[in-house]
């Protein structure tokens, strides 16, 4: 029971760091010049793989077997779909719209997890996820009031929602692959190969449909941002997610996405302290309550299992 609790605690702490890094990635993407999104995603994945190489090159299960390759390819396409959609939508949708749509990911992950048999049918987790979604939407609404933004639904939002579906499917496939024994136990290895195969596939598509030569217009600032996004918002965040997926269900893992608008709120306060107001309180309280409930719920099965073992 101590090991189980320790693993779960580490997974939750890692996901807290994950939410901060993801929250910082949205404004970073918005600073990029308008470059070919598919090719940019492939470059970002390549940088992430270079960063992971030192961790995985000596791993005993580094080379995947034939049973793992289709899973890695599917996971890689999920990553490519999300990041490609995010890069494209960053110039066709508002940051507010993207942050709002992103709150759908945990509920999507839970629903698909039920279909893949890696989530249990119950009322507690969906209720917590719905609570967090309401809180995240409250934060998005508060940001809209503060910035004078508007809710809208256009092509950019539609493309980004498809990216959210891809993002939700990634931990579901990861969990299913682990449960079935088709994926290696190392989180770094899983992250490396999913990013690597995803980068190759999305890079090939970019060569076919995009003006790749426009990458030559990349500025030094774009280059620094891509390195940051590759190492921190791709390699590190998906390693943290893979590590947590081995312990927690897809719905719980992705629920930390509810903290992303919370991070955006804190960034706004740092930028403009005068915008602090009561309008942010309801959404913040609901998001934090949802995260606390997730922590409480994730510890309950371990205690029940321990009690069952003692009774046996």
C-alpha angles and dihedrals in degrees: 000000000000091000092047092050092045092051093048092047091051091048092052093047090049091051090052088057088045092056092052093050093047091048090053092048095066096063089040092056090048089059093059122102116249099273131158102291099208094048090044090053091050090051090049091051091048091054090048091052091050089053091050096045094088091055099047108032094086097038112124092225095043097120109067121225123234091265091060099048097078090049093050091047092051092046090048091052089052090055092044091049093052098044094040089052091046094051092048096042092049087076097039103040136043122256087240092057092048093049090049094050091047091068088072092069099085094050090045090050092049093049094048090043089059089052092050093045097244098110129061120235106243139129101234100069097044089048091052091046091050090049091052091046091054090049093049090049088050090055091048090050090049090051090050091054093047096046097035090240126157134225110244141162120209141135092293092054092046092052092047091051089057086052089053089054089054090048091052093048094053098073090040091057090043093053093044091049091051094047092049093047094240096117127060121255094238112097091202092054092049091049093047097052096041090051093042097050092039090052093051093049096046091043091055090050090049091053089053101047109020136071093246091181088074088076085078087072090065112127126217089257090054089051093053091047092050091051090050093047092046096050102033107023097038113022098033099037095048092044088054090048093048091049091051093045090066089062108025135045122257093253093054093043094052093041088081085073085080087073092060094083087044088058089048088053092053091049089051090052091052090050096044114012090180090071093068107118147142091268089081096052103081095050093043092050093049093048093049091045090052091052091049090050090051090053091049093046094048091055094050099072092052091053092046092049091050091051090050091052091051091049090050 
